[in-house]
């Protein structure tokens, strides 16, 4: 009996200082699809239920918590957003502004956290830089365009479909190209001062181009491998230009 009580208390401890949230909406991300196909495993110890971002209503919280029952919140998680309810820690929960619906709010955490982590914290994006964003029609790409323009950068954006080019320009991109046209565009970009920072979710089909147009001390940030994970890395160019990957 004592052993059973200890096991029960140990299992119960995972819910201490956690907030119970009723999920109202969740985002569907490329990473979720990658997990479904076995290409992007969940972190060890995370629930087998998929889902990385959600919005919902606080059902119950702990004493001293800044969030109370009825609060509308959104959050990025490592898994479990496809459930009806979820227990999460207080950190990184964000209040939903009154102007946003649950569906709108559920689409924000993954894209914005990805962009801020990579462009700001890793890439150290600076005003006046020239930023290249591949496959920019997606949620991360759309946010990246807006954030790079907010930071005062010149934005070059690519996409696979011609009908998406107008959308990229509407988001603020200064130059737009089809991914299939990169070879013809390479010289033009180099003649216009090259690129200082690349955010690349494509991988194999764009990496050689990234290296060619990247300036000295430039940074290539790989956030996906949509076209494959094997690349041709030119170490000579990497060294001579002091490029960072």
N, C-alpha and C positions, 0 to 999 in steps of 0.2 A: 504493500500500500504506500509506504514512504517513497519507494522508488518511482511509483506511478505519479505521485504528487510532484516529485522533483522534475520528472520528464514534462509534466503538464506546465509547471512554472517556467521551465526553460523555453518551451514552445511559446508560452504567453509573453515572454520577455521581448520578443521581436515587435510586439505591438505597443510597448511602453514608449511614450514620447512620440507617438505617431498620430497622424491625422487621418480619419476615415473620410473618403470623398466618394460621392455618387457621381460616376462619370456620365457626362451629357453628350460629349462628342470626342472623337479622336482623329488624329491625322494619319494618313496613309503615306509612308515614305518609301523611297527606293531601298533604303536599308531594310525595311520590313520585308520587301520582296526578296532581297538578298538572303535574308534569314530563312524565308520559305523555301528557297532553292538550295539552301545549304552553303551559300557562298559568303555569308557574313554572320558567324555564330554569335549568339548572345553572350554577354560576360558571364563568367563562371558563377554559379550560385543564384542566378536570376531566374524568375519564374519562366515556365515554358510558354506562357501566354504572351503573344506578340503585342507590339504597340509601344511607341516611344514618346508620344506626346498626347496630351488630353486636356480637356476643360471639364469643369464640373462644379458641384456644390459641396461645401464642407458639411458633413453629417455630424461628426463628433470630433472634438479636439481635447487636448490635455490641459491641465491647470497651468496658467501662465503663458499659454500659446497666444500669439498675436492674431491668429485666425480663429473665427468663431463660427458656430453653426449658421448656415445660410449664406456664408460668404461665397461669392463666385470667384473661382480660381483656375489657373492653368499651370501646367508644369511639364518639364522634360523628364523622362524616366528611362531606365535601362530595359524595361519590359513591363507588360501587364496592362497597357492602356486599352486593350480591346475588351477588358472585363467590364462588369457592371459597377463594381466597387473596387477601390484600391486604398491600401494603407501606404502613406508616404511620410517622410520626415518633413519638418517645418522648413528647412533650408531650401532655397530655390523655388518655392511656391510663389506665384505672382498673382496679385489681384487683377481681375479682368475689369478694364474700364467700362463704364456704363454704355459707351458708344459701340461696343463690340458684342456680337452675338456669341453663343457658345461655339458655333461652327467656325466663325472667324477666329476666335481665340485659340481653338484647337490646332489651327494651321500655323501658328506663329513660333512656338518654342524651338522646334527642331531647326527650322530654317535660320532663325535669328541667332541662336546659340552657335550653329555651325559657322555662320559668317563672322560673328564677333570673335570666336575662338581663332579662326584661321586668318582673317584679314587684319584684325587688330592685335591680338595677343601673340600670334606666331609671325605673321607677316609684317607687323609694325607699320601699317599703311600710313603714308604721309601725304600731306597736301602737295599737289603738283605732280605726283607720280602718274605713270601710265600703267594701267591695270588691264590685264587680259583675262576675260572670263569665258571659259568654254561651256558649251551646252547650257547657255544662260537662260533658256526659256522656262526651266523648272523653278520650283519654289526657292531653292537656295540661290540660283542664278539671278532671279528677279530681285531678291533681297540684296544680293551682292552688288548689283548695279546701283540700286538706290543708296546703299551705304557708301560705296566708293564715290559716288557723286556728292553725297553729303560731306565726305572728307575732302572734297576739292580735287578729285582725281580726274584724269582723262581716261575714259573707259572704252575698250575694244571688246565687243561681245560676239560670240559665235553661236550658231545653231545648225541643226541638220536640215530644216525645212524652210523654203523661201517664204512661205506664208507667215512665218514667225518673226521675220526681220523687222516688220513694222512694230510689233509688240516690244521688241528689245529697244527700239528707238523711243517708243512711248515711255518706257521705264527710265530713260535717260542716257542710254548708250550713245557715245559720240560716233563710233564706227561699228558697223555690223558686217559679218561675213558668214557665208555658209561653210561648214566644216570641210566640205568637199573642195572648196576654193582656197584652202590655206596655202598651197604651194604657190599660187599666183599672187597671193596677198603678202607673202613674206617680205619681199624686197620693199614694197610700199611702206610696210610698218617699220622696217629698219631705217629707211630714209627719213622717217618722221620721228626719230629719236628712240626707236626701239621700245622695249617693255621693261618695266621695273619689277612687276609683281604679277604672278600667274596663279589663278585658282582653277585647277584642272580636275574634273570628275571623270574624264574620258580615259586617260591613261595611254595605252599603246599607240593609238592612231594620232595623237597630238603631241607626244612628248618631244620628238625630234624637232618639230616646229617650235615648241616652247624654248628649247635650248638655243635655236638659231636666232630668235628675235630678242632673247633676254639680254639686258645690258649687264655691264660689270656690276658686281655686288647685288645682282637681281636674285629674286627668290621664286622658285616653283613650288607650289603647295599642291600635292596630290590628295584629293579627297574622294576619289572613286576610280574604278577600273572597268568602266562600262564596255570598253573596246578590247580589254585584255590586260593581264598583269605583267607580261613580259615586255620590256622596253630596250631600246638601244641607247645606252648612256655613253655620251662622248666625254670621257674623263679629261681629255685635253682641253676642251672648251670649258668644262667645269672649273679646272684649275686656273686657266689663263684669265677667264672673266670673273673668277672668285664667285661663281654662282653657288647658290644654296638650294638644296632639294629637301 
